[in-house]
Amino acid sequence: MQAEYSPSVEHQQHQERSNYTVTTTGGCAPAATATGTITVTPLPIIALTSAAATANQTVCQNVAISNIVYAVGGGATGATVVGL
């Protein structure tokens, strides 16, 4: 047995849970049934939300950099910054 699943665009941002049932056919009665749940978790997404120029900055010593802002979504629950 084989099945295919393709989430819609609206569900690629949120976890989706689908219940399924498999029932035998043919043979003697009663039919056998099995059930289960498939949980699809979306891939993590990260996107720069500040101006594009903030991602790569050159500044003079003792001058603050501009804020660099990213949004995380999809299956991501946080982010780690290294190297600043």
C-alpha positions as a Markdown table, in Angstrom:
| # | Residue | x | y | z |
|---|---|---|---|---|
| 1 | Met | 0.0 | 0.0 | 0.0 |
| 2 | Gln | 1.2 | 3.5 | -0.8 |
| 3 | Ala | -0.1 | 7.0 | -0.2 |
| 4 | Glu | 1.1 | 10.5 | -1.1 |
| 5 | Tyr | 0.7 | 13.7 | 0.8 |
| 6 | Ser | 1.3 | 17.2 | -0.3 |
| 7 | Pro | 0.4 | 20.0 | 2.1 |
| 8 | Ser | -1.3 | 23.1 | 0.7 |
| 9 | Val | 0.6 | 26.4 | 0.9 |
| 10 | Glu | -1.4 | 27.6 | 3.8 |
| 11 | His | -0.5 | 24.4 | 5.8 |
| 12 | Gln | 3.3 | 24.7 | 5.1 |
| 13 | Gln | 3.5 | 27.3 | 7.9 |
| 14 | His | 1.7 | 25.3 | 10.6 |
| 15 | Gln | 1.8 | 21.8 | 12.0 |
| 16 | Glu | -0.8 | 19.7 | 10.5 |
| 17 | Arg | -2.3 | 16.5 | 11.9 |
| 18 | Ser | -4.2 | 14.0 | 9.8 |
| 19 | Asn | -6.1 | 11.0 | 11.1 |
| 20 | Tyr | -6.4 | 8.0 | 8.8 |
| 21 | Thr | -8.2 | 4.6 | 8.8 |
| 22 | Val | -7.2 | 1.5 | 6.8 |
| 23 | Thr | -10.0 | -1.1 | 6.4 |
| 24 | Thr | -9.5 | -4.5 | 4.7 |
| 25 | Thr | -11.8 | -5.6 | 1.8 |
| 26 | Gly | -12.5 | -9.0 | 0.6 |
| 27 | Gly | -12.1 | -12.2 | 2.5 |
| 28 | Cys | -14.3 | -13.2 | 5.4 |
| 29 | Ala | -16.2 | -10.9 | 7.6 |
| 30 | Pro | -15.6 | -8.9 | 9.8 |
| 31 | Ala | -13.2 | -6.5 | 8.1 |
| 32 | Ala | -10.1 | -5.6 | 10.0 |
| 33 | Thr | -9.4 | -1.9 | 10.7 |
| 34 | Ala | -6.4 | 0.1 | 11.8 |
| 35 | Thr | -6.1 | 3.8 | 12.6 |
| 36 | Gly | -3.4 | 6.3 | 13.2 |
| 37 | Thr | -2.3 | 9.9 | 13.0 |
| 38 | Ile | 0.4 | 11.5 | 10.8 |
| 39 | Thr | 1.8 | 14.8 | 12.1 |
| 40 | Val | 3.5 | 17.0 | 9.5 |
| 41 | Thr | 5.8 | 19.7 | 10.9 |
| 42 | Pro | 6.8 | 22.5 | 8.5 |
| 43 | Leu | 10.4 | 23.2 | 7.7 |
| 44 | Pro | 12.1 | 26.0 | 9.7 |
| 45 | Ile | 12.1 | 29.4 | 8.0 |
| 46 | Ile | 14.3 | 32.5 | 8.7 |
| 47 | Ala | 13.9 | 35.8 | 6.9 |
| 48 | Leu | 15.7 | 39.1 | 7.2 |
| 49 | Thr | 13.1 | 41.7 | 8.1 |
| 50 | Ser | 15.3 | 44.7 | 8.6 |
| 51 | Ala | 16.7 | 46.6 | 5.6 |
| 52 | Ala | 18.8 | 44.4 | 3.3 |
| 53 | Ala | 21.9 | 46.6 | 4.0 |
| 54 | Thr | 21.8 | 45.7 | 7.7 |
| 55 | Ala | 23.0 | 42.1 | 6.9 |
| 56 | Asn | 26.5 | 43.3 | 5.9 |
| 57 | Gln | 27.7 | 46.4 | 7.6 |
| 58 | Thr | 31.0 | 48.3 | 7.8 |
| 59 | Val | 31.3 | 50.8 | 10.7 |
| 60 | Cys | 34.0 | 52.8 | 12.3 |
| 61 | Gln | 35.3 | 51.8 | 15.8 |
| 62 | Asn | 33.1 | 53.0 | 18.6 |
| 63 | Val | 30.1 | 53.4 | 16.3 |
| 64 | Ala | 27.1 | 51.2 | 16.9 |
| 65 | Ile | 25.9 | 48.9 | 14.1 |
| 66 | Ser | 22.3 | 49.2 | 12.8 |
| 67 | Asn | 19.9 | 46.6 | 14.2 |
| 68 | Ile | 19.9 | 43.3 | 12.3 |
| 69 | Val | 16.4 | 41.7 | 12.6 |
| 70 | Tyr | 15.3 | 38.3 | 11.5 |
| 71 | Ala | 11.9 | 36.6 | 11.8 |
| 72 | Val | 11.7 | 32.9 | 12.4 |
| 73 | Gly | 8.7 | 30.8 | 11.5 |
| 74 | Gly | 7.5 | 27.5 | 10.0 |
| 75 | Gly | 8.7 | 24.8 | 12.4 |
| 76 | Ala | 11.4 | 27.0 | 14.0 |
| 77 | Thr | 10.9 | 27.9 | 17.6 |
| 78 | Gly | 14.0 | 30.1 | 18.1 |
| 79 | Ala | 17.4 | 31.0 | 16.8 |
| 80 | Thr | 21.0 | 31.2 | 17.9 |
| 81 | Val | 23.3 | 34.1 | 17.0 |
| 82 | Val | 27.1 | 33.3 | 16.7 |
| 83 | Gly | 29.9 | 35.6 | 15.9 |
| 84 | Leu | 28.7 | 39.0 | 17.0 |
